């Protein structure tokens, strides 16, 4: 998903990437992650089966969906919202979306992402390669923040759901959650809900080896967020972590990007050691 700064889209026909006076690099876009109930959300891949299902869920959750993009159905309405042929057409309609969530197939994902970047939005659930045109476009601008690819998305339990997360397990609260694993994200959410803590913001960054947003980006946001109480050491917000896979048989191929071991590093034990050295409280069980 793409989250953008400000509320004005690029001017019509503009093909360059924005560099505002106050945002000098891609790293400066992390505050875009703080979505809320008034965030205006667009959907690319709106009328497909996946997009339709998850936009219905988002609307039921209270998300401020303003429309969607589906080139072959431009001019129609879907789920009571307008359908456009392109993100640029959305800008002509002056809907001014703050973010866009993508449910598009891999062959068209790169073009959809670049279109969102050029129109200063933020996107989710994508497929791209490192040093690809998508990454080059992303790193050359300072307005849009990518979450993903292949991620659960971002959710603010106060009423903004962008992605595939099960909304019913979330509860407004003070705990910030970030994870590469969708399943472990939901486990952490369910447990903090069950004990009455709730969540301030939940970000699933996805298991891709080269995500648009890293753990450290989200943690920086949590550290400065007055609505988040639970998260590091130099600041009065404790960080608790859990690493899955410590009992996995050595040498066995695993089907998740988070299990990749390169150069003899990246095993579960290495991650636990690194977290503990950084002052993170590492639990032996998510329970």
C-alpha positions as CSV (number, residue, x, y, z in Angstrom):
1,X,0.0,0.0,0.0
2,X,1.1,3.6,-0.6
3,X,0.6,6.3,2.0
4,X,1.4,9.8,0.9
5,X,2.1,13.1,2.6
6,X,-0.3,16.0,2.4
7,X,-3.7,16.0,0.7
8,X,-3.0,17.3,-2.9
9,X,-2.2,15.1,-5.8
10,X,0.3,15.9,-8.5
11,X,-0.8,18.3,-11.2
12,X,-2.3,16.8,-14.4
13,X,0.2,15.3,-16.7
14,X,3.1,15.5,-14.3
15,X,5.6,12.6,-14.6
16,X,8.3,13.6,-12.2
17,X,8.5,12.7,-8.5
18,X,7.9,15.2,-5.8
19,X,10.6,16.5,-3.5
20,X,9.0,18.9,-1.0
21,X,10.9,21.4,1.1
22,X,10.3,19.5,4.3
23,X,10.7,15.9,3.0
24,X,14.1,15.3,1.5
25,X,14.2,11.6,1.0
26,X,12.2,8.4,1.1
27,X,13.3,7.9,4.7
28,X,11.3,11.0,5.7
29,X,8.0,9.4,4.7
30,X,7.7,7.1,7.7
31,X,5.1,9.3,9.4
32,X,2.8,8.4,6.5
33,X,2.2,5.1,8.3
34,X,0.0,6.8,10.9
35,X,-3.3,6.2,9.1
36,X,-6.5,7.1,11.0
37,X,-10.3,7.1,10.6
38,X,-10.2,10.2,8.4
39,X,-7.6,8.8,6.0
40,X,-9.1,8.8,2.5
41,X,-8.3,5.4,0.9
42,X,-8.3,4.4,-2.8
43,X,-8.2,0.8,-4.1
44,X,-6.4,-0.2,-7.2
45,X,-7.7,-3.5,-8.5
46,X,-11.1,-2.5,-7.1
47,X,-13.6,-4.7,-8.9
48,X,-11.7,-8.0,-8.9
49,X,-12.7,-10.8,-6.6
50,X,-10.0,-10.1,-4.0
51,X,-10.4,-6.3,-4.1
52,X,-14.2,-6.5,-3.8
53,X,-14.0,-8.8,-0.8
54,X,-11.4,-6.7,1.1
55,X,-13.0,-3.4,0.3
56,X,-16.3,-4.7,1.6
57,X,-14.5,-5.6,4.8
58,X,-12.8,-2.2,5.0
59,X,-16.1,-0.4,4.6
60,X,-17.7,-2.5,7.3
61,X,-14.7,-1.6,9.5
62,X,-15.4,2.1,9.0
63,X,-12.5,2.9,6.6
64,X,-13.0,6.1,4.6
65,X,-12.9,4.5,1.1
66,X,-13.4,7.1,-1.6
67,X,-13.3,5.0,-4.8
68,X,-11.3,2.6,-6.9
69,X,-9.4,2.0,-10.1
70,X,-10.4,-0.7,-12.6
71,X,-9.6,0.3,-16.2
72,X,-12.2,-1.9,-17.9
73,X,-15.0,-0.7,-15.7
74,X,-14.3,3.1,-15.6
75,X,-17.4,5.2,-15.2
76,X,-19.3,2.6,-13.3
77,X,-20.0,2.4,-9.6
78,X,-19.0,-0.6,-7.4
79,X,-20.0,-1.1,-3.8
80,X,-21.5,2.3,-3.9
81,X,-18.2,4.0,-4.9
82,X,-17.0,5.5,-8.2
83,X,-14.7,3.4,-10.5
84,X,-12.0,5.2,-12.4
85,X,-9.8,4.1,-15.3
86,X,-6.5,5.3,-13.7
87,X,-5.2,7.0,-10.6
88,X,-4.8,10.1,-12.7
89,X,-8.5,10.1,-13.4
90,X,-9.1,10.1,-9.7
91,X,-7.0,13.3,-9.4
92,X,-9.2,14.9,-12.0
93,X,-12.2,14.1,-9.9
94,X,-10.6,15.9,-7.0
95,X,-11.2,13.0,-4.5
96,X,-7.7,13.6,-3.1
97,X,-7.0,10.2,-1.6
98,X,-4.3,10.0,1.1
99,X,-3.5,6.3,0.5
100,X,-4.1,3.5,-2.0
101,X,-4.3,-0.2,-1.4
102,X,-3.4,-2.6,-4.3
103,X,-5.0,-5.9,-5.1
104,X,-3.6,-6.5,-8.5
105,X,-1.9,-9.5,-10.2
106,X,1.9,-9.7,-10.4
107,X,2.1,-8.9,-14.2
108,X,0.4,-5.5,-13.6
109,X,1.7,-4.7,-10.1
110,X,4.8,-2.7,-11.1
111,X,2.8,-0.4,-13.4
112,X,0.2,0.1,-10.7
113,X,2.8,0.9,-8.1
114,X,4.6,3.4,-10.3
115,X,1.3,5.1,-11.1
116,X,0.5,5.4,-7.4
117,X,4.0,6.9,-6.8
118,X,3.6,9.4,-9.6
119,X,0.3,10.5,-8.2
120,X,1.7,10.7,-4.6
121,X,-0.1,7.9,-2.9
122,X,0.9,4.9,-0.8
123,X,0.4,1.2,-1.8
124,X,0.2,-2.5,-0.5
125,X,0.4,-6.2,-1.6
126,X,2.9,-5.9,-4.4
127,X,5.6,-7.8,-6.4
128,X,8.8,-6.3,-7.5
129,X,12.6,-6.9,-7.6
130,X,15.4,-5.0,-6.0
131,X,16.9,-2.3,-8.2
132,X,13.8,-2.6,-10.4
133,X,12.1,0.5,-11.9
134,X,9.7,0.4,-9.0
135,X,12.4,0.6,-6.3
136,X,14.2,3.3,-8.3
137,X,11.0,5.3,-8.5
138,X,10.3,4.8,-4.8
139,X,13.7,5.9,-3.6
140,X,13.8,8.9,-5.9
141,X,10.9,10.6,-4.2
142,X,9.9,11.9,-0.8
143,X,6.1,11.8,-0.6
144,X,5.0,8.2,-0.8
145,X,5.7,5.3,1.6
146,X,5.4,1.7,0.4
147,X,4.2,-1.1,2.8
148,X,4.9,-4.5,1.2
149,X,5.1,-6.3,-1.1
150,X,3.1,-9.4,-0.1
151,X,2.0,-8.0,3.2
152,X,-1.1,-8.1,5.4
153,X,-1.2,-4.3,5.4
154,X,-1.8,-1.5,8.0
155,X,-4.7,-1.2,10.4
156,X,-5.7,1.5,13.0
157,X,-8.3,-0.1,15.2
158,X,-10.0,3.2,15.6
159,X,-11.4,2.8,12.1
160,X,-9.0,2.4,9.2
161,X,-8.2,-1.0,7.7
162,X,-5.9,-1.2,4.6
163,X,-5.2,-4.8,3.8
164,X,-6.3,-8.4,4.5
165,X,-6.2,-8.4,8.3
166,X,-9.1,-9.9,10.2
167,X,-10.5,-6.7,11.6
168,X,-12.6,-8.3,14.4
169,X,-9.6,-9.3,16.4
170,X,-8.3,-5.8,16.8
171,X,-9.2,-3.4,19.7
172,X,-8.2,0.2,20.2
173,X,-5.4,0.5,22.7
174,X,-1.8,1.5,23.3
175,X,0.4,-1.4,21.9
176,X,2.2,-0.9,18.5
177,X,2.7,-4.1,16.6
178,X,5.0,-4.7,13.6
179,X,5.8,-8.1,12.0
180,X,7.0,-9.7,8.8
181,X,4.6,-12.7,9.4
182,X,0.9,-12.2,8.9
183,X,0.1,-15.2,11.1
184,X,2.3,-13.9,14.0
185,X,0.9,-10.4,13.6
186,X,-2.6,-11.8,14.1
187,X,-1.5,-13.9,17.1
188,X,0.1,-10.8,18.8
189,X,-3.1,-8.8,18.0
190,X,-5.4,-11.5,19.4
191,X,-3.4,-11.8,22.6
192,X,-3.1,-8.1,23.3
193,X,-6.8,-7.8,22.7
194,X,-7.6,-10.8,25.0
195,X,-5.7,-9.2,27.9
196,X,-7.4,-5.8,27.4
197,X,-4.4,-3.9,26.1
198,X,-5.5,-3.3,22.5
199,X,-3.4,-1.8,19.7
200,X,-2.5,1.7,18.5
201,X,-1.4,0.7,15.1
202,X,-0.5,-2.7,13.5
203,X,1.8,-2.9,10.5
204,X,2.5,-6.1,8.6
205,X,5.5,-5.3,6.4
206,X,5.5,-8.6,4.5
207,X,8.0,-11.4,4.1
208,X,9.7,-10.1,0.9
209,X,13.5,-9.9,1.2
210,X,13.4,-6.3,0.0
211,X,10.3,-4.6,1.6
212,X,9.4,-1.0,1.1
213,X,9.1,-0.6,4.9
214,X,11.4,-2.3,7.4
215,X,10.9,-3.1,11.1
216,X,13.1,-0.1,12.1
217,X,11.0,2.3,10.2
218,X,7.8,1.3,12.0
219,X,9.6,1.3,15.4
220,X,10.7,4.9,14.8
221,X,7.1,5.8,14.3
222,X,6.0,4.0,17.4
223,X,8.7,5.7,19.5
224,X,7.4,9.2,18.6
225,X,3.7,8.3,18.6
226,X,1.9,9.6,21.7
227,X,-0.8,7.0,21.2
228,X,1.7,4.1,21.5
229,X,2.9,3.1,25.0
230,X,4.3,-0.3,24.5
231,X,7.2,-0.8,22.2
232,X,12.5,0.6,23.4
233,X,15.2,0.9,25.8
234,X,16.5,4.4,25.4
235,X,12.9,5.5,25.4
236,X,10.4,4.5,28.1
237,X,8.6,2.1,25.8
238,X,9.6,-1.6,26.2
239,X,10.0,-3.7,23.1
240,X,9.0,-7.4,23.3
241,X,9.9,-9.8,20.5
242,X,9.2,-13.4,19.5
243,X,11.2,-15.3,16.9
244,X,9.5,-18.4,15.4
245,X,11.4,-21.3,13.9
246,X,13.9,-22.1,16.7
247,X,12.9,-25.8,16.6
248,X,13.0,-26.1,12.8
249,X,15.3,-28.9,11.6
250,X,18.7,-27.5,10.4
251,X,19.1,-27.6,6.7
252,X,15.4,-28.1,5.8
253,X,14.0,-25.8,3.1
254,X,11.3,-23.5,4.5
255,X,8.6,-21.8,2.4
256,X,8.8,-18.3,4.0
257,X,11.1,-15.4,3.2
258,X,11.6,-14.8,6.9
259,X,13.4,-18.2,7.1
260,X,16.1,-17.3,4.5
261,X,19.6,-17.9,5.8
262,X,22.4,-16.3,3.8
263,X,26.1,-16.5,4.4
264,X,25.6,-18.6,7.5
265,X,23.5,-15.9,9.2
266,X,19.8,-15.3,9.7
267,X,19.0,-18.4,11.7
268,X,16.4,-18.0,14.4
269,X,19.1,-18.2,17.1
270,X,21.1,-15.4,15.4
271,X,18.0,-13.2,15.4
272,X,17.3,-13.9,19.0
273,X,20.9,-13.0,19.9
274,X,20.8,-9.7,17.9
275,X,17.5,-8.7,19.5
276,X,18.8,-9.4,23.0
277,X,22.0,-7.4,22.4
278,X,19.8,-4.5,21.4
279,X,17.9,-4.7,24.7
280,X,14.7,-6.3,23.3
281,X,12.8,-8.7,25.6
282,X,12.6,-12.0,23.6
283,X,9.9,-14.4,24.7
284,X,10.1,-18.2,24.2
285,X,6.5,-18.4,23.3
286,X,3.9,-16.0,21.8
287,X,1.6,-17.0,24.6
